[in-house]
Amino acid sequence: QVDAEGVPVNLTPEGLPLESLTGDMFLQRQLEASMAYSSRNSDHVLVCYNDYGPVNIPDDETLGGNPDALADGGHFLDQWYREILGQPQGELPAQAAASDAWISCSWSEDGGQTFSGFILPGSQVDTSPASTSAPIHGRLAATDPVLASGPCGYFHLIGLGFTRGAESDMFVASFRDNNNIEGGGRSLEYLGMTVAESGNNADEGFFVDKPHTAVQSLNDPSDPCAHVVHGSYTTFNGKAKGVQFQSKVTHIKAEVGDTFPAGGLSFQLQKLNQPFNQNQGTRIVVDPVIPGKVHLLWRSFFDPDTILHTSSDDYGDSFKGKPKDIL
């Protein structure tokens, strides 16, 4: 149909314009959310989460399943329009694989009263330049987002991109709130994405997982935007004598200033778990009192089954000796 000025208008079966539809019409799952406030405007809020919204039915093969399903109408937007416009859908194979999520984010400029959402660049169904240039483009899933805000409107998101049975990537995506739009419009700018480490996802490892992040000001008078992006995660790297899993804890850091580096972040990687060999789940805490001090904690399994702690006094350049059992 067309409107009074002859412009084509797509209508739902109920006669409503498609533009009138908001939210997730398929009522899919959004979970494991992480939220951060802009340092430039406390009304600006970014939330990122695992999003099954791009998967319109539970056993859809994409995202996260068979990429060949795209050729059979598996593209979620195609199925979305067919559902809205009442067009027939093809049948799924009887043994269709359950789909994995991708990371989505929602941005608010009114203190969280309303949000507008977007899918993190890199998914196989997103052919935009930002997506196809993302280092995780082509992975079938992205998950485990953790957000932290930094000075001068920066946001940094650590997450995991992977394909089951294939590669896994620990990445950091960066954004900046320019806070330069009055009366509406998205002031959030996507700056790019950097992979810190990749794994080949073999049967017994190598797989990177369980990320966390924090931001620490460098207290540099010449650059008030200067800060450290800290990240930590677990790398599962096999089994000990075929029985217990083995894993290591890695800390990453990169420095950012007023100008975001054109080539992305440059990470320094450190393994921290010696002599403990079964580790999982990390948390980074920036000391609120002592400049340069950062704490890293995680769980050790089997021997001993405890919580481990180590710390740094130089913004994460080095950590003090071996981790200590604090329980």
QUIVEN-V791075 format. One record per residue. N is the residue number from 1. SS is DSSP state (2 for helix, 1 for strand, 0 for the rest). PSI is psi in radians with two decimals (none if undefined). NEAR is the number of other C-alpha atoms within 12 Angstrom. Layout:
BEGIN
{{N/SS/PSI/NEAR} {N/SS/PSI/NEAR}}
END
This chain:
BEGIN
{{1/0/2.88/14} {2/1/2.72/11} {3/0/-3.00/11} {4/0/-0.40/8} {5/0/0.16/8} {6/0/0.19/8} {7/0/2.26/9} {8/1/2.43/12} {9/0/2.18/17} {10/0/2.28/21} {11/1/2.63/22} {12/0/2.91/21} {13/0/-0.41/15} {14/0/0.02/13} {15/0/0.20/16} {16/0/2.50/15} {17/1/2.50/19} {18/2/-0.57/20} {19/2/-0.27/13} {20/2/-0.15/14} {21/0/2.31/18} {22/0/2.85/14} {23/0/-2.90/17} {24/0/1.75/18} {25/0/-0.40/20} {26/0/-0.02/23} {27/0/0.80/16} {28/0/3.10/19} {29/0/2.36/25} {30/1/2.19/30} {31/1/3.00/23} {32/1/0.86/24} {33/1/2.58/24} {34/1/2.37/31} {35/1/2.54/26} {36/1/2.57/39} {37/1/2.57/33} {38/0/2.42/34} {39/0/-0.13/24} {40/0/-0.38/25} {41/0/1.99/27} {42/0/-0.19/19} {43/0/-0.15/22} {44/0/2.15/38} {45/1/2.34/39} {46/1/2.29/47} {47/1/2.27/40} {48/1/2.61/41} {49/1/2.80/36} {50/1/2.23/33} {51/1/2.07/38} {52/0/0.13/35} {53/0/-0.64/34} {54/0/-0.11/41} {55/0/1.94/37} {56/0/-0.32/35} {57/0/2.67/30} {58/0/-0.58/24} {59/0/0.31/25} {60/0/2.42/37} {61/0/-0.16/35} {62/0/2.53/43} {63/0/2.83/44} {64/0/0.01/40} {65/0/-2.31/32} {66/0/2.03/30} {67/2/-0.37/26} {68/2/-0.28/19} {69/2/-0.39/28} {70/2/-0.63/23} {71/2/-0.31/15} {72/2/0.40/20} {73/0/0.40/25} {74/0/-0.19/36} {75/0/2.16/32} {76/2/-0.61/31} {77/2/-0.68/21} {78/2/-0.78/25} {79/2/-0.55/28} {80/2/-0.83/27} {81/2/-0.66/24} {82/2/-0.64/22} {83/2/-0.80/22} {84/2/-0.77/26} {85/2/0.06/20} {86/0/0.37/15} {87/0/2.66/14} {88/0/2.58/14} {89/0/2.57/22} {90/0/2.76/16} {91/0/2.51/17} {92/0/2.66/21} {93/0/2.65/15} {94/0/-0.52/10} {95/0/0.64/12} {96/0/2.40/21} {97/0/2.48/22} {98/0/2.53/25} {99/0/2.59/33} {100/0/2.91/36} {101/0/2.95/41} {102/1/2.82/46} {103/1/2.28/46} {104/1/2.81/37} {105/1/2.69/38} {106/1/2.43/31} {107/1/2.29/37} {108/1/2.44/32} {109/0/0.27/32} {110/0/0.66/22} {111/0/0.37/18} {112/0/0.07/19} {113/0/-0.68/13} {114/0/2.67/19} {115/0/2.62/24} {116/1/2.42/27} {117/1/2.84/25} {118/1/2.69/28} {119/1/2.35/33} {120/0/2.33/47} {121/0/2.56/38} {122/0/-0.28/38} {123/0/2.70/41} {124/0/-0.34/38} {125/0/-0.01/33} {126/0/1.96/28} {127/0/0.28/17} {128/0/2.74/16} {129/2/-0.69/14} {130/2/-0.62/22} {131/2/-0.83/25} {132/2/-0.38/21} {133/0/-0.11/20} {134/0/2.42/32} {135/0/-0.25/33} {136/0/0.16/40} {137/0/2.33/33} {138/0/-0.33/32} {139/0/2.62/39} {140/0/-0.10/36} {141/1/2.66/46} {142/1/2.37/44} {143/1/3.12/44} {144/1/0.80/38} {145/1/2.43/43} {146/1/2.21/44} {147/1/2.61/38} {148/1/2.46/41} {149/1/2.60/39} {150/0/-3.13/36} {151/2/2.80/33} {152/2/0.57/27} {153/2/0.12/38} {154/1/2.55/44} {155/1/2.46/47} {156/1/2.29/51} {157/1/2.08/48} {158/1/2.48/45} {159/1/3.14/46} {160/1/2.16/48} {161/1/2.40/50} {162/1/2.84/42} {163/0/2.20/36} {164/0/2.29/28} {165/0/0.08/20} {166/0/-2.26/22} {167/0/2.76/30} {168/1/2.50/37} {169/1/2.25/43} {170/1/2.07/45} {171/1/2.82/47} {172/1/2.15/48} {173/1/2.42/44} {174/1/2.52/39} {175/1/2.88/35} {176/1/2.31/40} {177/1/1.91/36} {178/0/-0.31/25} {179/0/0.81/26} {180/0/0.32/18} {181/0/2.15/15} {182/0/2.46/11} {183/0/0.48/10} {184/0/2.89/17} {185/0/2.62/19} {186/0/2.06/26} {187/0/0.04/28} {188/1/2.25/33} {189/1/2.28/24} {190/1/2.16/30} {191/1/-0.45/31} {192/1/-3.12/32} {193/1/2.47/38} {194/1/2.35/35} {195/1/2.21/36} {196/1/-0.70/37} {197/1/2.57/37} {198/1/2.63/30} {199/1/2.75/31} {200/0/-0.03/24} {201/0/0.73/24} {202/0/3.00/19} {203/0/-0.70/17} {204/0/0.34/22} {205/0/2.90/27} {206/0/2.15/28} {207/1/2.23/35} {208/1/2.46/40} {209/1/2.97/40} {210/1/1.06/36} {211/1/2.82/38} {212/1/2.80/40} {213/1/2.81/44} {214/1/2.75/38} {215/1/2.44/43} {216/1/2.15/41} {217/1/2.49/35} {218/0/-0.06/29} {219/0/0.82/18} {220/0/1.94/19} {221/0/-0.48/11} {222/0/-0.27/10} {223/0/1.61/17} {224/0/-0.23/19} {225/0/-0.17/28} {226/0/2.27/26} {227/1/2.87/37} {228/1/2.33/39} {229/1/1.96/44} {230/1/2.50/50} {231/1/2.70/50} {232/1/2.66/49} {233/1/2.98/48} {234/1/2.36/43} {235/1/2.02/39} {236/1/2.10/33} {237/1/0.60/28} {238/1/-2.90/25} {239/1/2.62/19} {240/1/1.99/16} {241/0/0.54/9} {242/0/0.16/9} {243/0/-1.28/11} {244/1/2.49/18} {245/1/2.68/27} {246/1/2.48/31} {247/1/2.71/36} {248/1/2.72/37} {249/1/2.26/44} {250/1/2.35/41} {251/1/2.37/43} {252/1/2.62/41} {253/1/2.58/36} {254/1/2.57/36} {255/1/2.42/32} {256/1/2.53/36} {257/0/-2.67/29} {258/0/-0.59/20} {259/0/2.15/20} {260/0/2.34/29} {261/0/2.35/17} {262/0/-0.57/14} {263/0/0.12/15} {264/0/-3.10/26} {265/0/2.62/29} {266/0/1.95/24} {267/0/2.48/28} {268/1/2.18/24} {269/1/2.42/24} {270/1/2.34/25} {271/1/2.32/29} {272/0/-0.06/38} {273/0/-0.13/39} {274/0/2.40/24} {275/0/0.35/21} {276/0/2.32/30} {277/0/-0.11/31} {278/0/1.76/33} {279/1/2.60/39} {280/1/2.37/35} {281/1/2.09/32} {282/1/2.75/35} {283/1/2.32/31} {284/1/2.33/36} {285/1/2.11/30} {286/1/2.23/32} {287/0/2.18/22} {288/0/-0.13/13} {289/0/-0.80/12} {290/0/2.01/19} {291/0/2.37/19} {292/0/-0.20/28} {293/0/2.35/29} {294/1/2.45/38} {295/1/2.54/36} {296/1/2.22/42} {297/1/2.61/35} {298/1/3.03/40} {299/1/2.40/34} {300/1/2.42/33} {301/0/2.77/23} {302/0/-1.26/18} {303/0/1.63/17} {304/0/2.87/18} {305/0/1.69/18} {306/1/-3.08/21} {307/1/2.31/27} {308/1/2.67/34} {309/1/2.45/32} {310/1/2.86/33} {311/1/2.86/31} {312/1/2.53/31} {313/0/0.00/20} {314/0/0.82/22} {315/0/0.49/35} {316/0/0.12/42} {317/0/-0.64/26} {318/0/2.68/25} {319/0/2.67/29} {320/0/1.82/21} {321/0/-2.62/15} {322/0/2.61/19} {323/0/2.61/29} {324/1/2.49/26} {325/1/2.09/21} {326/0/0.14/15} {327/0/none/13}}
END
